[in-house]
């Protein structure tokens, strides 16, 4: 786990020409400055490489996980000094690949990441299909003048790019662009339409991200383009599933155990993030199981289960959201260590600004502050790797909205007369169940045509309802006015066709959720960028593509079970059965409870005070795109009436203010408006408090 920066002078740019502004010393300093902004990601080593003509540069900060020796430091170079690469992440099954390619490539380290150059030299651009794990990388082939920047299949690792003074700049985090002279501006339309939650464009103008399973490529310093090397797929809903339930349970169990075993490989300490839910409990249970079978827990080969440390968030009991008691009972049953991290109001408030700065994701809930606290606790306990449960709900159907998608039409792949007859009743029960859930009733679609293209999916309506701050009237002049249609058109041409004729509605919804909320919300706000603040490499076994490619073929009726006698749904049925040996009876039978933080706080408490400091008239006007009276009304209702949407709106505004201040973002304005300054704006290069 590391951080990277890279640049490429494009062919139509004069920036690479010899001169003071593009000297080796000057460019080297820019790279070093960018790495300073993400130095927390790699405290163990730093490396840079610039081509002799200063047209290409690579930078890397290293957190040592596999091969702790200097031989594993980056950038990596081949023996001919033609191919150079920097890699952030973890690549599994690397011993096998090294054995296969050792006859044609001279490996200089025991690092897993060194296989990138070897695979590239053997397979060319298709080398990405042979990588297994979570990664972001940049590779430069000087002989072919080929530049590649790629991201793992699920976007577990972030990777952004922009063009600054004629240079393509690629980095793990957007803040790295500041050292290259980037002057960020708000992409107001994309903020309002929430395009940054699903598309390549960010909420800053001119900044894009490489999507999951995609890579950016440039030949001969040409304008780069983005290609896909992998995507999710699902079976034809009209074809019968060829396996039995027992067979499927056994295979899911086998693949998950294999995934966990790969992710326990490390030369450092390994732990588990544990909640009261099935997913993280299953990870903890499988980890305990393989330790009993003789597998090492990272660098610990003692076989002692008491050395397996699990970390859980403990919300205040009065919130009604605390699951730490369930996690404690699971830990006791497994015989492992459990460390609870209290997340009270003070802890939430004190971590708010740093959570936004490091995740670069303005999501209106306090979950990220809880994740930051967990990472801090794991770091204090001497861990550098933590296994997590992200990705299970998206593949095994854990969210309440998936129940509605399941009953929307018959499941012909696992059909029976009983299920067909129950469908009408099941739809009524599903709607009532969802309406009583945490997210409430499914919002109405905003665009009938787009909804039809998406087969009535609730993904965009849910996303659109996350936060709705009051925008200035001038913002609407530049809106496309059909954000749900923009969401529908953000997918490749194949996807709408598959949604219309091939995929069951449950699968089409899983695809949309995975490509938007999972990658751009959950994995950013509750994943790598927040964990790495305290040098914790998070590894999600549920997002191993060997597992997911199998799980995506499983019929909807094996993922969700409806019981007509009790009029209840059992989400993640096949996963529950596969994980039954590894979890308590309590967890096995427990209904899905989303990991969410409180939204109701008292006036003049710590959360109120931090929001009061950030959400001022001056700071809101400095954003330029929001109406102060509406923001003020939301603030009042959030604490006076404990209105959930008003609190989320207020929190999202506060997060935008933090981004605006720390990135030094220009005020968005109508031509008629005057530019105003943020209160207490500081030098962007000095804003990280951690």
N, C-alpha and C positions, 0 to 999 in steps of 0.2 A: 504494500500500500504506500502510495507516494503522491507526488504532485508534479505536474509538468507544464512547460511553456515551450512554444516553438514558433518560428516565423519563416516566411518564404516571401522574397521580393518578387512580385509578379512582373511578367514580361513587359507590360505597358507602363511600368513604373520607373521613375528616375531615381528612386530612393536608394537603389543599390549602387549607383555610380560612385566612384571614389570621391571622397570629400569628408570634411570634418564631421558632418551629421551622420555619416554611415561608416565611420572608422570601426575597426575591430574593437577598440577600447570603448567607444561610445555604445555600440550595440551590445557588447558584453555586459556593460553596466546596466543597460535596459533589462536584459535577461535576468541579471542578478537581482535587480530591484523588484522584478515581477515575482521572483522566487521568495524574496523577503516577505511578500504579502501572504504567502502560503507556507511559510517556514514551519508552522506547526504540523503540517502534513508529513514533513520529512526531516526530523531533527538529527538523523544519524549520518547523513552524507549529502553533499551537493556536488553536482557536476554540470558542466556546460560544454558545448562544442559549437564552433562557428566555421563555416566553410571559408576557404582562403579568399574568396571574392566577397565575403560578407553577405551573400544572398540567402543563405540558409543558416538557421541557428536552432539549437536544441538546449533546453534546460531541464534539470531534474532535481528534486529533493527526495531523499529516501528515508522511509521507515523500514528498517531491516526486519524481515519476517522469515524468509527462506535464505539460507546461506548468509550468515551475519558478517562474513569476512569482507574486506575491501574489494574482493574479486566480483562481488555482486553489485557494486556501485555502477551507476549509469551516468551518461549514455553508454550503450553497447555499440561496438564496432566490429565488423568482420575482419578477417585477416588481411584482406586486400585494401582495407580502409576505403571501401566504396559504399557500404551500406551501414547506416547509423540509425539508432532507434532509442526512444525513451518510452517506458511502459509504466503505467499506474495500475496496480491491481494484483490479482492472484490467478495463476494459470495452473490447472490441475492436470494430472496424468502426464506430467512433464518428464518423468523418468522413462516412460515407455517411448516418448518421442525422441528423447536424447539417445536412447539405445538404437532406435531405427535410423537416426541421421548422423550418428557419431562417425561413420565411415566417410562422410562427405563434408562434415563441418567440425571445426576445431573449437569445442566448447571450452571457455576459459574460466567458468565458474560453476557452482552448483545451484545457481539461481534458476527458479522456474521461468522467469521472464526472458532469459536469454534465448529460449526456443523461438521467439518471434523472428529473429533474423534468420535462423536456420530454416524455419518453415517457409519464410518468404523466398529464400534462395532456392528452395526445392520446388515450391508450388507456384511461385509468382503471386499475382494479386489474389488468387484464390486461397492463400494461406490462412485467411481469417476463418474460413469454415472449419479449420482444424484446431482452433483454439477452444478450450473449455474453461469457463470461469467468468470472473467479473473483471473487466479491464477497460482502459482507454489507452491508446498508444499513438505515437507519431513515428513514421519511418521515412527516411530519405535515402534514395538510391542515386548516388552521384553519377554513376555511369549512364544510367537510363534517364537521369534527371526526372525522377518520379518521386512525388511527395504524397504520402498516404497518412491520413488521420482517421482512426477507427474507434468504435465503441462497442461494448459487449451487447449481447442479444436482447437484454432487458433494460439496458441503460442504468445499471447499478452504479457505474462510474459516470461522472459528468464530463462533458467535453464541449467547449464553446469556441466559436471563431468569429472574427470580424476582420475588416480591412482598415488599416491605419497608415496614412501616408504612403499608400501603394504597397504596403506589406500585408500579406495574410498572416494574422496572428491567431494561434490556437492555444488554448489553455484549459486546465482543469477547472478553474474558477474565473468568473468574469473580472474580478478585481485585478487580476494579473494584467489586464489591458491598460490599466492606469499608467504603468511605468513606460508604456510605449507612446504616451502623449494622447491617449483617448480622452475625449470630452463627451461623457455620456449625456444623452437626451432621452426623455420619455417617449416611448411609442404609445401614445395615448389611446389610439384606436384599439390596439392589441390588448391594452389593459382593460378597457371597457368591455370588449367582446370576449375577453378571457382566452384569446388565441394563444397566449404564451403557456397555457395549461395543456395544450395538445399539439400545436404546430411547431415548426422550426424556429420561428421568430420569437425573440424575447420581448420583455417590456421595455428594453432599451433599443433605440433605433439602430439598425445596421448590425445588431448582434444576433447570431443564430446559434443553434446547437445542432450537433450531429445526432440523429435519432438512433434509437435502439436498433441493433442489427444493421447499421449503416456505416459507410466510410466515405470520407471526402478524398478526392484524388485530383492532382494537378500534374500534367505532363509538360515538360519544357517551360516551366514557370507560367503556364497559361492560367486563365481564370478557372478556378476549381469547380467541380460539380460533385454532387452527392449520389452515391449508388447504394443499393441494398445487397447484402450478402445472405440475409436470413430473415424470415418472418414467421409469425404464428400461422398455423393452418388447422382446419378442423374437417372431419369426415362429412361426406354427403349424408344429409339427414334421412334420406330415403333408404339407405343401405342398412341391413341388419348388422348389429355388432356381433363379431364371430366368437367372442370369448365368454366364459361363464363369470359370474360374480366372484366365485372363489378364486378363480385364476387371476382375475383382475386385482383382487385384494393382495394376493401373494406377490404379484409383480410390482405393485405400487410400494409395498413394504420393502422389497428387494432394492428397488431403485432409490428409495429414500435413504435406506441404510448406506448404500454405496455413496450417495451424495454427501452424507454426514461424514463418512470415513475420509473422503477426499479433503473435506474442509477442516478436519482435525490435524492435518499435516502442517506443522510449523516448528520453527526452532525457538519459539517463544511461548509464553503462557497463553492458554486458551480458556475462555469462559462462555457463558450462555446468558442472553437476555431472556428473562422468564416473566410472563404475566400469568393470569388465571385462565387463559384460553387454551384451546386444543393445540394450536400451531406451535407456540413456543414450548408448551409442555411436552409435545411430541419430540421436539428437537432435544430437549433436556433428557427425556427418557431414552431416546435412541443413543445419545452420547454416553449415558450411563451404561447402556447395554454393550456397546462396542468396547468400552473400557473393561468391562467384565470379561469380554472375549480376548483381551490382551492387547488392544490397540493403545498406543500412547496418546495422551492428551497434550498435544503440542510437544513441548520439551519435557513433559512429565511422563516418565515411563513406570511410575511406581504402581499403577493399577489401583490406587486408593480413591474410592469414590468421594471421600471427604475433601479431596483436593479439587473436585469440580465445583467451581464457584459460579453461582447464578445470581443475577442482579435484577431486582424488580422495583418498580415505582410504587410508592405508597402515597396515594392521595389522602387528604383529610377525610375521616370517616363521614363527616356531615355532608360531603359532596355526593354520596351515594354511588361513586364511581370507583371506589378502591377495591382492587382485586388481590391485594397482597396476602390476605388470609388464605385464599385458594392457592396462591403460589407457595406459601409456607407449607401447606399440607402436601403439595406435590413434592417439594424438596425433602421433606421428612420421609415420605414414602420411598423416594429414590435413594435416600441416604447421602445427599449432597449438601454443600454449603449454600446458604441463601443470605444475601445482603440486601436489605431494604433501604431504599433511598426516599426519604420524606420529601414530597413536593408540596409544600404549603404555599401560601400567597407570596411570602417574602422570597422564596426560592424561585417562583415563577417570574415575579417582577424583576429580580436581580439578573435574570438570564435572558430577558426579552430581547434587548438590543443585540447582544452577541449572537443569539440564535438567528436573527434575521441577517446579520452581517455575514455569518459563516455559511448559512444555507443558501443565501441569495434567493430566498423563496418566501414571498409575503403571503403565507397561508394563515387565515384567521382562526387559529386555535392555539392552545398552549401546549400541545403534545410535544412540539420540538424542544421546549424548555425541559420537559421531563426526560427526553432522550439525551439532551446535553448533560443532565445530572447523572444519568446512568453511565454515560461514557466517562465522566469524571470519577465515578466510583470504581469502575473497572480499571481505569488507569492507576488509581490509588492502590488497588489490590495487586498491581504488578502484571496485569493482562495487556496483551497487545492484539489479540484476536478474540472476537466474540461471534458466536453463531446466533442468528436471529430468525424470526418466523415470517418475514415479508414474502409475499407472492403466493401464499397458500389460498387465501380467499378468492383471488382472481382465477385460480385454476381448478379449485375444488368446490367453488360456488358457496362462499361463506357469507356474502352480503344479502340483506333482505330483498333488495330489488331483483336479485337473480331469481328469486322464487316466482315473481310475476312473469319473468321471461320464460321460466320453465313451463308454466301452465298456459302460455299464450297459444301454443299449438301442440298437437300430439307428438310424442317422441316415438317415431316409427322405428328407430334403431333398437328400441327395447320395448316394443309394444306388447300389450296384453289386453284382453277384453275388459278387465277390471279397471285398468288405468284410463282407458278411453271413456268408460262410463262415468268415471269420477271427475272428469276434467271440468265440467261446468261448476260443480260444487267446489272443486279445488280453487278455481279462479276467485270465487267469492271469498273463500277463507283467506286466500293469499292477500287480497286487497285489504281486508280487515286487519290482518297481521302486520302488514307493512305500515299501515296508517298508525298503528300503536307503537311502532318501533322508534328508535332514536332519531332517525332522519324524518320521520313522519310520512304522510301520504306522498305518492309520486307526483312531482310537479307536472303541470300541463306543458306539452311542447310549445315552443315559441314559433315554430314554423312547420305547418302541416306537410309541406312538400319534403322538407328535410327529414321530418319524422318518418315519413313513408320510406325514404331511401334507407334510413337506419333501422327499419322494421320496428318502429315504435319503441326504440331503446330509451331508457330513462337516464343514460349517462350524461348527455349534455344538459338536460334540464336540472339534474342534480348539481352538476358543475356550475351552472349559471346561477343557482340559488345559494352558492357558498357565501358570497358577499355581494352586496349591491349598494355601494356608496353613492352619494349624490354627485353626479358629474355636472360640470359647467355646460350651459346650453350650446356653446360654440363647438364642443366636442362632437356633438351629434352630426354636425355638418360633414364630418370626415368619416363617419361610420358607414360600414357596408349595409347596415340595417338588417342583415340576415345572418347573425352569428352562428345559428344552428346549421345553416346551410354551409357556412365556411367550415364548420366542424365536419360535416358530411363529406365535403370535398377535400379534406385534408388527407384522406386515405388514398392509396393507389387505386387505379381503375378496377383492378381485380376484386377489391374488397366489396364495393356496393353490389357487384354481380353475385358474389358468394353469399352476401347477406340476403339478397332477394330470392335466390333459388337453391343454394346448396346448404348453408349452415342453419342449424336449429337456432331459434331466437336467443336461447341461453348462450350459445357459443358466440353469436354475433355481439352480444352485450359484453361477454368476457373479453373479446378482442378490443372493443372500444375502451373499456375500462382499463385494460392493461396498457394500451397505447397512450393513455392520457393521465388518469388519476394515479395509477401505480407509479409510472416513471417520473412524472413531473410534480407530483404532490408527495406521495408517500416516500419514495426512494430519495427525494431531495430533502424534505423537511424532517424525515425520520430515518435517514440513512447515512451514507458515506460522508457527506460534507459536515454533518454535525458530529458524527462519531470521531472523525479525524481531528477535531479541535483538541482532543485529549489523546491523540495517537492510538486510536482503536480501529483496527481493521474489522469491519463487519462483513460477515459471510452468510448469505441467505440460502440454505440448502434447497428450499422449495423452488429456487430459480435456476436450477441446473437444467440445461436444455435436454439432456438425455431423459430426465424425468418428465419435463413438461410436454415434450413431443409425444410421449406415451399417454399422459393424462388427458391431453387435448382430444384424444380419440375415444375416450370413455363416454358412454351415453349420458345425456342429462339425467335420466332416471336412476343412474347409479351415483350421481353426485348429490341429488336431492331426492328424498323419499317422502311421499305423502301417505299418511295413514287416515283412511276414511272413517275408521271407528272412533279415533280420538280427534279427528279434524286438526291434525298437526303436521308440520313439515319438519323433516330432519335434514338440515343442511350438512354438507360435507360428509355424506353417508359413507362413501367408499374410503375416505381418509380415516374416518373414525374406526372403521373395521380394520384397516391396515395398521393403525396405531394402537389398537386396543391392548396389546401386550406391554406397551411402554408408558401408558398413562393411568392415572387413578380412575376408579369408577366414577367419581365425581366429575372429572374433566371429560370422560368419555360420554357422559349423559348431559353435559352442560350445554345450554343454548349459547350460540355465538353472542359475545358481548364486545362491541367495538372498543378499541383503545382510544378513549377521548378524555380530554381534560375538562374541568369545570368551565361554565360560561356565566355563572352568577357570582358576583362579588359585591361586598359592601362598599358604600361610599366612604371615602377617606382611608380605605385600606391600602396596602402596598400596590396592588394592581391598579386601583383607581389613581393613585398618585403618579405612577410611572406613565400612565396614559394621559393624565392631565398635563404632565410635563411635555409630552410629545405632541399631543393633539391640541395645539394652540392655533389661534387665528392666523398668526404670522407664519407658522410652519405649513398650515394648510394652503394659505395663499402662495407660499413659495413653491408648492407642488404645481399649482397653476391650473389644474384640470378638475378640481373639486369645488363644490359650492359650500362655503363655510356655514351658512345657516343650517343646511341639511346635516352636515357633519356634527354641528353642535347639538342638534336635536337628537341624533343617534346617541351621542355621548350621554345626554341626560336620560334618555329612555333606557339605556343599557344598565344604569345603576339605580335609577328610581323605580323602573318597572320590571327590571331583570328580564328585559326582552332579549332573546337569544340572537336574533338577526341584527338588532342594533348593536349588541356587543361585538359580534363578528365584524360588522361594518367599521366600528370604532377601532378594533384591533388591526384590521387591514389598513386603515388610514395611518395608524401609528407606525406600522411596519414600512409603509411607503415613505413616511417621513424619515425613518432610520436609513433606508436605502438612499434617499435623496441627500441626506447630510453626509453620510460616510462615503458615498461615491462622488459627491460634489456635482449632482445632476443639475443641469440647467432648468430653469423654470419653464414649464410648458405654457405657451401663451398664444392667445389670439393676437393678430397684428396690432390691435388697439391697446393691448395690455402692457403695463410697465413691469419690468423684471424686478422682483424683490428677493431678498436674501433670507436664507434660513437663519434661525436663531442659533448662535454658537457654532457656526460652520468652522471646521478645522481642516488642516491639511489631510487630504485623503490617504496619503501614504503612512499616516501615523494613527489611523483610527481604530485599528484592532486592539482591544484591551487585553486580549489573551495572548 
